[in-house]
């Protein structure tokens, strides 16, 4: 996806320097080729085992409508965690039957919308939520399709903020309580119990945690079958990691093959919810060096992107490889801390990187397609940057750069003098 040609970095057939000149910085740039390749790796691996269209892309990773429309056209369903994401999935062309709804804090309005739409499943995460979903379905005189998100208490080797499958996490129903809750659900008239789901975390770089979780889920499904609770699907969730900095995650094909191998004696349809592994390495953040500042202890490159544009470094202490848009062979290389203009000491994008830099240089942060733009904010009244899609030698604006006027348009211009009287 990224390669140098005559010392200029290209994404597909487009020079990133030219993208910066045309669209400004900071901005996110995505490769259609890489996005499509990642999705098809899942689709082809499933198809090799006779399974089709069981991919529910996790919208939270990157919710840009154009990206969603591309994935929808490729056959994806969508895993949503808010009413807003359900609306995005519909706007992208999805049918309700290919939308899942997860999340621990679904509101009355969100549940009502999901039931009225008749989505694929509402994934129940607590006994209290089960009661609420049934009450709303009964009030509407409709049947809600539900699955239970079961927490198997699996510890993963990842940042604690993106672990979701241990007893310390807020997600899902405790494994030991799930069977009784399934039994209780059979007594509720307006529910269709159709599946079981599990999600143990994100940026997982080993198959073992997935297999441990799947073993537990399969043991529970056997109990349910013996009790005559017959499900139609089993959802192992997402969480497959990517290579940010010397990680060695399994390939998508290996991940799918391992899951299907575990399910070879199971009649339930397998579902998966990839997010990061589809969009993560398909996107980069393009930023310009505003100042090079040297102090007694550090060299700082102050760039025009900040923590509000890419939150992952300050939130997770995450690593993103940095590449110059143009290689300067004779330039002096020094160690730089790459920092932004936001008034926080936590506003950094990278520490101690060997680079040759001057004001005006362009830098590319790799692997920013997931949880980059989708987690961005307007802190310090900073408009969010544009998002650009590259296909071969063509570029497309898929999100306009925000303006400061847009940031203030919903704030009321009231006469404060009358309040202060």
C-alpha positions as CSV (number, residue, x, y, z in Angstrom):
1,X,0.0,0.0,0.0
2,X,2.8,2.4,0.9
3,X,6.1,2.6,-1.0
4,X,8.8,5.0,-2.0
5,X,9.3,6.0,-5.6
6,X,12.2,8.5,-6.3
7,X,12.3,9.1,-2.6
8,X,8.6,10.2,-2.5
9,X,6.1,8.1,-0.5
10,X,3.1,6.9,-2.4
11,X,-0.2,5.3,-1.3
12,X,-1.3,3.2,-4.1
13,X,-0.4,5.4,-7.1
14,X,-0.7,8.8,-5.4
15,X,2.1,10.8,-3.8
16,X,1.2,11.7,-0.3
17,X,2.9,15.1,-0.7
18,X,0.5,15.9,-3.5
19,X,-2.5,14.8,-1.4
20,X,-1.3,17.2,1.3
21,X,-1.0,20.1,-1.2
22,X,-4.5,19.4,-2.6
23,X,-6.4,18.7,0.6
24,X,-4.4,20.2,3.4
25,X,-3.2,18.7,6.7
26,X,-3.9,17.0,9.0
27,X,-6.0,14.5,7.1
28,X,-6.7,10.8,7.1
29,X,-5.9,8.9,3.8
30,X,-7.3,5.4,3.1
31,X,-6.3,2.8,0.5
32,X,-9.3,1.2,-1.2
33,X,-7.1,-1.6,-2.4
34,X,-6.0,-2.5,1.2
35,X,-9.5,-2.1,2.6
36,X,-10.9,-4.5,-0.1
37,X,-8.0,-6.9,0.4
38,X,-8.5,-7.2,4.1
39,X,-12.3,-7.8,3.8
40,X,-11.9,-10.3,1.1
41,X,-9.4,-12.2,3.2
42,X,-12.2,-12.9,5.7
43,X,-14.8,-13.6,3.0
44,X,-12.6,-16.0,1.0
45,X,-11.5,-17.9,4.1
46,X,-15.1,-18.3,5.2
47,X,-16.2,-19.3,1.7
48,X,-13.5,-22.0,1.6
49,X,-15.4,-23.6,4.4
50,X,-18.8,-23.2,2.8
51,X,-19.8,-20.2,4.8
52,X,-20.9,-16.9,3.3
53,X,-21.9,-13.4,4.5
54,X,-21.3,-14.0,8.2
55,X,-19.0,-11.0,8.6
56,X,-20.4,-8.2,10.7
57,X,-18.0,-5.3,10.5
58,X,-17.5,-3.4,13.8
59,X,-18.5,0.1,12.9
60,X,-16.8,1.7,15.9
61,X,-13.4,1.0,14.3
62,X,-14.1,3.5,11.5
63,X,-17.6,4.7,10.8
64,X,-17.1,6.8,7.7
65,X,-20.1,6.3,5.5
66,X,-18.1,5.7,2.3
67,X,-16.1,3.0,4.0
68,X,-19.3,1.4,5.3
69,X,-20.8,1.6,1.8
70,X,-17.8,-0.1,0.3
71,X,-18.0,-2.9,2.9
72,X,-21.7,-3.3,2.4
73,X,-21.2,-3.7,-1.3
74,X,-18.6,-6.4,-0.6
75,X,-21.2,-8.2,1.5
76,X,-20.6,-7.1,5.0
77,X,-23.2,-6.9,7.8
78,X,-22.6,-4.5,10.7
79,X,-21.9,-4.8,14.4
80,X,-23.3,-1.6,16.0
81,X,-22.9,-0.3,19.6
82,X,-25.3,2.7,19.4
83,X,-28.5,3.9,17.7
84,X,-26.3,6.3,15.7
85,X,-24.3,3.4,14.3
86,X,-27.5,1.6,13.4
87,X,-28.5,4.7,11.5
88,X,-25.1,4.8,9.8
89,X,-25.5,1.1,8.8
90,X,-28.9,1.8,7.2
91,X,-27.5,4.9,5.5
92,X,-24.7,2.8,4.1
93,X,-27.3,0.5,2.4
94,X,-27.5,-2.3,4.9
95,X,-30.7,-4.2,5.5
96,X,-31.8,-4.6,9.2
97,X,-31.4,-8.4,9.0
98,X,-27.6,-7.8,8.7
99,X,-27.3,-5.5,11.7
100,X,-26.3,-6.6,15.2
101,X,-26.7,-4.4,18.2
102,X,-24.2,-4.7,21.1
103,X,-23.3,-2.5,24.1
104,X,-23.9,-2.5,27.8
105,X,-26.0,0.7,28.0
106,X,-28.7,0.5,25.3
107,X,-31.3,3.2,25.9
108,X,-35.1,2.7,25.7
109,X,-35.2,4.6,22.4
110,X,-32.3,2.6,20.9
111,X,-33.9,-0.7,21.8
112,X,-37.3,0.4,20.4
113,X,-35.7,1.4,17.1
114,X,-33.9,-2.0,16.9
115,X,-37.0,-4.0,17.6
116,X,-39.1,-1.9,15.1
117,X,-36.5,-2.4,12.4
118,X,-36.4,-6.2,13.1
119,X,-32.6,-6.3,13.2
120,X,-30.6,-9.5,13.1
121,X,-30.1,-9.6,16.9
122,X,-30.0,-7.5,20.0
123,X,-27.1,-8.8,22.0
124,X,-28.2,-8.9,25.7
125,X,-25.5,-8.0,28.2
126,X,-27.4,-8.1,31.6
127,X,-30.5,-9.5,33.2
128,X,-31.8,-6.0,33.6
129,X,-31.4,-5.4,29.8
130,X,-33.2,-8.6,29.1
131,X,-36.2,-7.4,31.1
132,X,-36.2,-4.0,29.4
133,X,-36.0,-5.6,25.8
134,X,-38.9,-7.9,26.5
135,X,-41.0,-5.1,28.0
136,X,-40.5,-2.9,25.0
137,X,-41.1,-5.7,22.6
138,X,-44.4,-6.6,24.4
139,X,-45.5,-3.0,24.4
140,X,-44.9,-2.9,20.6
141,X,-46.6,-6.2,20.1
142,X,-43.5,-7.4,18.3
143,X,-40.9,-10.1,18.7
144,X,-37.3,-9.1,19.4
145,X,-34.5,-11.3,18.1
146,X,-31.9,-11.7,20.8
147,X,-28.6,-13.3,21.6
148,X,-26.7,-13.3,24.8
149,X,-23.2,-11.9,25.0
150,X,-21.4,-14.2,27.4
151,X,-18.3,-13.2,29.3
152,X,-15.9,-16.2,29.5
153,X,-13.4,-14.6,31.9
154,X,-10.5,-14.8,29.5
155,X,-7.4,-12.7,30.1
156,X,-5.7,-11.3,27.0
157,X,-2.2,-9.8,26.5
158,X,-3.3,-6.4,25.5
159,X,-4.0,-2.9,27.0
160,X,-6.5,-3.2,29.9
161,X,-8.7,-0.5,28.3
162,X,-9.4,-2.8,25.3
163,X,-9.9,-6.1,27.3
164,X,-13.6,-7.0,27.3
165,X,-13.8,-10.6,28.3
166,X,-12.7,-10.9,31.9
167,X,-14.7,-10.6,35.2
168,X,-13.2,-7.2,35.7
169,X,-14.9,-5.8,32.6
170,X,-18.3,-4.3,32.3
171,X,-19.2,-6.3,29.3
172,X,-21.4,-9.4,28.9
173,X,-23.1,-11.8,31.2
174,X,-21.0,-13.8,33.5
175,X,-20.4,-17.3,32.2
176,X,-21.8,-19.1,35.3
177,X,-25.0,-17.0,35.2
178,X,-25.7,-17.3,31.4
179,X,-27.4,-20.7,31.4
180,X,-30.0,-19.7,34.0
181,X,-30.7,-16.4,32.1
182,X,-31.2,-18.3,28.9
183,X,-33.7,-20.5,30.7
184,X,-35.5,-17.5,32.0
185,X,-35.7,-15.9,28.5
186,X,-37.6,-18.9,27.3
187,X,-40.5,-17.9,29.6
188,X,-40.7,-14.4,28.0
189,X,-43.3,-14.3,25.2
190,X,-42.0,-11.6,22.9
191,X,-38.4,-12.8,22.5
192,X,-36.8,-15.0,19.8
193,X,-33.6,-16.5,21.3
194,X,-31.4,-17.0,18.2
195,X,-27.8,-16.9,19.2
196,X,-24.8,-16.6,21.5
197,X,-22.0,-14.1,21.2
198,X,-18.6,-13.5,22.8
199,X,-16.0,-10.7,22.5
200,X,-12.9,-10.9,24.7
201,X,-11.0,-7.8,23.6
202,X,-9.1,-6.0,20.9
203,X,-5.6,-6.1,19.3
204,X,-5.2,-9.8,20.2
205,X,-2.1,-11.2,18.5
206,X,-2.5,-14.9,19.5
207,X,-5.1,-17.5,18.5
208,X,-5.0,-19.1,22.0
209,X,-7.4,-16.7,23.8
210,X,-10.0,-17.0,21.0
211,X,-9.8,-20.8,21.2
212,X,-10.2,-20.8,25.0
213,X,-13.2,-18.5,24.7
214,X,-14.7,-20.7,22.0
215,X,-14.3,-23.8,24.0
216,X,-16.3,-22.3,26.8
217,X,-19.0,-21.0,24.5
218,X,-19.3,-24.4,22.9
219,X,-19.7,-26.1,26.3
220,X,-22.5,-23.7,27.1
221,X,-24.2,-24.3,23.8
222,X,-24.2,-28.0,24.5
223,X,-25.9,-27.4,27.8
224,X,-28.5,-25.2,26.1
225,X,-29.1,-27.9,23.4
226,X,-29.7,-30.5,26.1
227,X,-32.3,-28.2,27.7
228,X,-33.9,-27.9,24.2
229,X,-32.8,-24.3,23.7
230,X,-31.7,-24.4,20.1
231,X,-29.7,-21.5,18.7
232,X,-29.1,-20.6,15.1
233,X,-25.7,-18.8,15.3
234,X,-22.5,-18.5,17.4
235,X,-20.6,-15.3,17.2
236,X,-16.9,-15.3,18.3
237,X,-16.7,-11.5,18.1
238,X,-13.6,-9.7,16.7
239,X,-10.4,-8.5,18.2
240,X,-7.8,-9.8,15.8
241,X,-4.7,-7.6,16.1
242,X,-2.5,-6.0,13.4
243,X,1.2,-5.3,13.2
244,X,1.8,-1.8,14.6
245,X,5.3,-2.4,15.9
246,X,6.9,-5.9,15.6
247,X,3.7,-7.7,16.6
248,X,3.2,-11.1,14.9
249,X,-0.6,-11.6,14.8
250,X,-2.0,-14.7,13.0
251,X,-3.2,-14.1,9.4
252,X,-6.8,-13.6,8.8
253,X,-7.0,-17.0,7.1
254,X,-5.4,-18.7,10.1
255,X,-7.8,-17.0,12.4
256,X,-10.9,-18.0,10.4
257,X,-9.5,-21.5,9.8
258,X,-9.0,-22.0,13.6
259,X,-12.5,-20.9,14.4
260,X,-14.1,-23.1,11.7
261,X,-12.0,-26.1,12.8
262,X,-13.4,-25.7,16.4
263,X,-16.9,-25.5,15.0
264,X,-16.7,-28.5,12.6
265,X,-19.1,-30.6,14.8
266,X,-21.3,-27.6,15.6
267,X,-24.4,-27.0,13.5
268,X,-24.6,-23.3,14.4
269,X,-23.8,-20.7,11.8
270,X,-20.5,-18.9,12.7
271,X,-20.4,-15.1,12.8
272,X,-17.4,-12.8,13.3
273,X,-17.1,-9.1,14.0
274,X,-13.8,-7.8,12.6
275,X,-13.0,-4.1,12.8
276,X,-9.3,-3.1,13.3
277,X,-8.1,-5.9,11.1
278,X,-10.2,-4.6,8.2
279,X,-9.5,-0.9,8.4
280,X,-6.4,-0.5,10.6
281,X,-3.6,-0.8,8.1
282,X,-5.7,0.7,5.3
283,X,-5.4,4.2,6.7
284,X,-2.7,6.7,7.5
285,X,-2.6,10.1,9.2
286,X,-0.9,12.8,7.2
287,X,0.6,15.8,9.1
288,X,2.9,18.7,8.6
289,X,5.8,19.8,10.8
290,X,5.1,23.4,12.0
291,X,8.2,23.9,14.2
292,X,11.3,22.0,15.2
293,X,12.1,22.9,18.8
294,X,15.3,21.9,20.7
295,X,15.6,22.0,24.5
296,X,18.3,20.9,26.8
297,X,16.8,17.4,27.0
298,X,14.7,16.9,23.9
299,X,14.2,17.6,20.2
300,X,10.5,18.3,19.5
301,X,8.8,18.2,16.2
302,X,5.6,20.2,16.6
303,X,3.1,19.0,14.0
304,X,-0.4,20.2,13.0
305,X,-2.0,16.9,14.1
306,X,-2.8,16.5,17.7
307,X,-4.3,14.2,20.4
308,X,-7.7,15.3,19.2
309,X,-6.9,13.9,15.8
310,X,-5.3,10.7,17.0
311,X,-6.1,9.7,20.6
312,X,-4.5,6.3,20.6
313,X,-1.0,7.3,21.7
314,X,-2.1,9.2,24.8
315,X,-5.0,6.8,25.6
316,X,-3.2,3.5,25.1
317,X,0.5,4.6,24.8
318,X,0.2,3.0,21.3
319,X,2.9,3.0,18.7
320,X,2.5,4.1,15.1
321,X,5.4,4.0,12.7
322,X,6.3,7.3,11.2
323,X,7.5,7.8,7.7
324,X,8.6,11.0,5.9
325,X,6.7,11.9,2.8
326,X,10.0,12.7,1.1
327,X,13.3,11.1,2.0
328,X,16.2,13.6,2.3
329,X,19.3,11.4,1.9
330,X,21.9,14.0,3.1
331,X,19.9,15.3,6.0
332,X,21.0,14.9,9.6
333,X,19.0,12.3,11.6
334,X,18.1,13.1,15.3
335,X,15.8,11.6,17.8
336,X,12.5,13.6,17.9
337,X,9.4,13.6,20.1
338,X,6.5,14.2,17.7
339,X,4.0,16.4,19.5
340,X,0.9,18.4,18.7
341,X,-0.3,22.0,19.4
342,X,-2.9,21.0,22.0
343,X,-2.3,22.5,25.5
344,X,-1.7,19.2,27.2
345,X,1.6,17.5,28.0
346,X,-0.2,14.3,26.9
347,X,-0.5,15.7,23.4
348,X,2.1,13.5,21.7
349,X,2.0,11.2,18.7
350,X,5.4,9.5,19.2
351,X,8.5,9.5,21.3
352,X,12.2,9.1,20.4
353,X,11.9,8.6,16.6
354,X,15.0,8.8,14.4
355,X,14.1,11.3,11.7
356,X,15.6,14.1,9.6
357,X,13.2,17.0,10.0
358,X,12.6,20.7,9.3
359,X,9.6,22.9,9.5
360,X,7.3,22.3,6.5
361,X,8.1,18.6,6.2
362,X,5.3,16.1,5.9
363,X,5.0,13.0,8.0
364,X,2.9,9.9,7.7
365,X,1.7,7.9,10.7
366,X,1.0,4.4,9.6
367,X,-1.9,2.1,10.6
368,X,-4.3,4.8,11.6
369,X,-7.4,3.5,9.8
370,X,-8.9,2.1,13.0
371,X,-9.8,4.2,16.0
372,X,-8.2,7.2,14.5
373,X,-10.9,9.4,12.9
374,X,-13.7,7.6,14.7
375,X,-12.2,8.7,18.1
376,X,-11.3,12.2,17.1
377,X,-12.7,15.3,18.8
378,X,-12.8,19.1,18.7
379,X,-10.8,19.7,21.8
380,X,-9.2,23.2,21.8
381,X,-11.9,24.1,19.2
382,X,-9.9,22.2,16.6
383,X,-11.8,21.3,13.4
384,X,-11.4,17.6,12.5
385,X,-9.4,17.0,9.3
386,X,-10.6,15.7,6.0
387,X,-10.7,12.1,5.1
388,X,-9.5,11.0,1.6
389,X,-10.0,7.7,-0.2
390,X,-7.4,6.6,-2.7
391,X,-8.1,4.2,-5.5
392,X,-5.2,3.8,-7.9
393,X,-4.2,7.2,-9.1
394,X,-7.5,8.8,-8.1
395,X,-8.5,10.5,-4.8
396,X,-11.9,11.2,-3.3
397,X,-13.0,13.4,-0.4
398,X,-15.1,11.1,1.8
399,X,-15.3,13.7,4.7
400,X,-14.8,17.4,4.3
401,X,-12.5,19.2,6.6
402,X,-14.6,20.9,9.4
403,X,-14.8,24.6,9.8
404,X,-14.8,26.5,13.1
405,X,-18.2,27.9,12.1
406,X,-19.5,24.4,12.0
407,X,-18.2,23.7,15.5
408,X,-20.3,26.6,16.9
409,X,-23.4,26.2,14.8
410,X,-25.4,24.4,17.5
411,X,-24.5,26.8,20.3
412,X,-27.1,29.4,21.1
413,X,-26.3,33.1,20.7
414,X,-28.4,34.3,23.6
415,X,-28.2,37.8,25.1
416,X,-26.2,37.1,28.2
417,X,-26.7,40.6,29.4
418,X,-30.3,39.8,30.3
419,X,-29.1,36.8,32.3
420,X,-26.5,38.8,34.2
421,X,-29.0,41.5,35.3
